[in-house]
Amino acid sequence: MLIRRSREDGKSAHVRGRRGRYTWGNATSLWHRVRVGLAVEVAGAGDAAAILGLRHVIEDWLAEQRIRQWERGEVKLSDVRGQIAAGQWHLVRDRRVGVAAALRVLDLDPFWGPDATAAVYVHGLMVHRAVAGRGVGHELLDWAGDRGRNRGAVVLRLDCVESNTRLRAYYRAHGFVEVGCHQPPEPCPAVTLLQRAL
């Protein structure tokens, strides 16, 4: 795997990382080379509609599978634009489907309540069905963990709807441990809180 990010001094450097060779150059955005040959980059203002479009694709698929995770239409374009402006969204592009995967990376999450643990939080992890099953989700979680570790985090955290047993099993298979439950205000469902040490 290859990671490339900008450096303040504009110089290039190469180091050996725990999962491969890392390169720092004078690129304008952070990206991460994954095994499937895709790259993670910071989303820009022009990506809001595409990110929301991917969300709608996932919402439709969840509804077809009768999996309760995201309700159709609960996220608005204005929400995504604000989150992009805050630097939260990162995405993977593919020539065939456009935005093939995306996720939000946060330093704080109200679902977890007051907590002094240095953590990085993932929300809205999405992989287009056209590229599902290729390890993209796993690589994005690793990327988020690497990013958090570089900023001093010791755990990677996320959540999912408690009744979504398939997704809970997926996260457990990728090293996450279920550590609690949060009940948002009705009618929102209860969510399971999971974390993985970095």
C-alpha positions in Angstrom: 0.0 0.0 0.0 1.1 3.6 -0.6 0.1 6.7 1.2 0.9 10.1 0.0 0.3 13.4 1.8 1.5 17.0 1.6 4.3 18.3 3.8 4.6 21.8 5.0 8.2 22.0 3.8 7.3 20.8 0.3 10.0 18.1 0.3 9.5 14.4 -0.4 10.4 11.7 2.0 10.0 7.9 2.0 9.5 5.7 5.1 8.6 2.1 5.7 5.1 1.7 7.3 3.6 -1.2 9.1 1.6 -2.2 6.0 4.0 -1.1 3.2 5.8 1.9 1.8 4.6 5.4 2.6 5.5 8.4 0.5 5.1 12.0 1.5 5.3 14.5 -1.4 4.0 18.0 -2.2 0.5 16.8 -3.2 -2.4 19.1 -2.4 -4.6 16.5 -0.8 -4.2 13.3 1.2 -4.7 10.1 -0.6 -4.1 6.5 0.2 -3.3 3.7 -2.3 -5.3 0.6 -1.4 -4.7 -2.9 -2.7 -7.5 -2.7 -5.2 -5.8 0.2 -6.9 -8.1 3.0 -5.7 -7.2 6.1 -3.7 -8.7 8.0 -0.8 -8.8 11.7 -1.0 -10.4 14.6 0.9 -13.8 15.5 -0.6 -14.3 18.9 -2.2 -17.3 21.1 -2.4 -18.2 19.7 -5.8 -18.4 16.1 -4.4 -21.5 16.7 -2.2 -24.1 15.5 -4.8 -22.1 12.4 -5.6 -21.6 11.5 -2.0 -25.3 11.9 -1.4 -26.1 9.9 -4.5 -24.0 7.0 -3.1 -25.8 7.3 0.1 -29.1 6.9 -1.8 -27.8 3.9 -3.6 -26.9 2.3 -0.2 -30.2 3.3 1.3 -32.1 1.6 -1.5 -30.0 -1.5 -1.2 -30.6 -1.7 2.6 -34.3 -1.3 2.1 -34.3 -4.1 -0.5 -32.4 -6.3 2.0 -34.8 -5.3 4.8 -31.8 -4.1 6.9 -32.4 -1.3 9.2 -29.4 1.0 9.2 -30.2 4.2 7.3 -33.6 5.6 6.6 -34.2 6.9 3.1 -33.8 10.7 2.8 -32.6 11.3 6.4 -29.4 13.0 5.2 -29.8 16.2 3.2 -27.5 17.8 0.6 -27.0 20.7 2.9 -25.8 18.3 5.6 -23.2 16.8 3.3 -22.0 20.2 2.2 -21.5 21.4 5.8 -19.6 18.2 6.6 -17.4 18.6 3.6 -16.7 22.2 4.6 -15.6 20.8 8.0 -13.1 18.5 6.3 -15.0 15.3 7.4 -15.7 13.5 4.2 -13.1 11.4 2.3 -13.8 9.4 -0.8 -12.6 6.9 -3.3 -13.2 7.5 -7.0 -13.8 4.9 -9.7 -14.0 5.5 -13.5 -17.1 3.3 -13.8 -19.3 4.5 -10.9 -17.8 7.9 -9.9 -17.6 8.0 -6.1 -17.1 4.3 -5.3 -16.7 4.7 -1.5 -16.8 7.4 1.1 -16.6 7.9 4.9 -16.6 10.7 7.4 -13.7 10.9 9.9 -14.3 12.8 13.2 -12.4 13.7 16.3 -15.5 13.7 18.5 -18.8 11.8 18.5 -21.7 12.7 20.9 -22.9 9.1 20.8 -20.0 8.2 23.0 -20.6 10.9 25.6 -17.9 12.5 27.7 -14.7 10.5 27.3 -11.1 11.4 27.7 -9.9 8.6 25.4 -7.9 9.8 22.4 -10.0 8.4 19.6 -10.9 8.8 16.0 -14.5 8.1 14.8 -15.8 6.8 11.5 -19.3 7.6 10.3 -21.2 7.0 7.1 -18.8 4.3 5.7 -20.2 3.5 2.2 -19.0 1.2 -0.5 -20.8 1.1 -3.9 -22.3 -2.3 -4.6 -20.4 -2.3 -7.9 -17.1 -2.6 -6.0 -18.3 -4.4 -2.9 -16.5 -7.5 -1.8 -13.0 -6.3 -2.8 -11.8 -5.2 0.6 -12.4 -1.5 0.1 -14.3 -1.2 3.4 -11.5 -2.9 5.3 -8.9 -0.7 3.7 -10.8 2.4 4.5 -11.1 1.4 8.1 -7.3 0.8 8.2 -6.8 4.2 6.6 -8.9 5.9 9.2 -7.0 4.1 11.9 -3.7 5.2 10.5 -4.9 8.7 10.2 -6.1 8.7 13.8 -2.9 7.1 15.1 -0.8 9.8 13.3 -2.8 12.4 15.2 -2.4 10.7 18.6 -5.5 8.5 18.8 -5.3 5.1 20.5 -8.6 3.7 19.4 -10.8 3.7 16.2 -14.5 3.9 17.0 -17.8 3.6 15.1 -21.3 2.5 15.6 -24.1 0.7 13.8 -27.8 0.0 14.4 -28.1 -2.7 17.1 -30.4 -4.9 15.0 -28.0 -4.9 12.1 -26.4 -8.2 13.0 -24.6 -8.5 9.6 -22.8 -5.2 10.0 -21.9 -5.9 13.6 -20.4 -9.3 12.6 -18.5 -7.5 9.8 -16.9 -5.1 12.2 -16.1 -7.9 14.7 -14.4 -9.8 11.9 -12.2 -6.8 11.4 -11.0 -6.5 14.9 -13.7 -4.3 16.5 -15.1 -5.1 20.0 -18.6 -4.1 21.1 -18.3 -1.9 24.1 -21.7 -0.4 24.7 -25.0 0.7 23.4 -26.5 4.2 22.8 -30.2 5.0 22.5 -30.8 8.2 20.5 -34.1 10.0 20.9 -37.1 8.3 19.4 -37.8 7.2 16.7 -34.1 6.6 16.1 -33.0 3.0 16.8 -30.5 1.9 19.4 -26.9 1.7 18.2 -24.1 -0.6 19.2 -20.7 1.1 20.0 -17.6 -0.6 18.7 -13.9 0.2 18.9 -10.6 -1.2 17.8 -7.2 -0.5 19.4 -4.7 1.3 17.2 
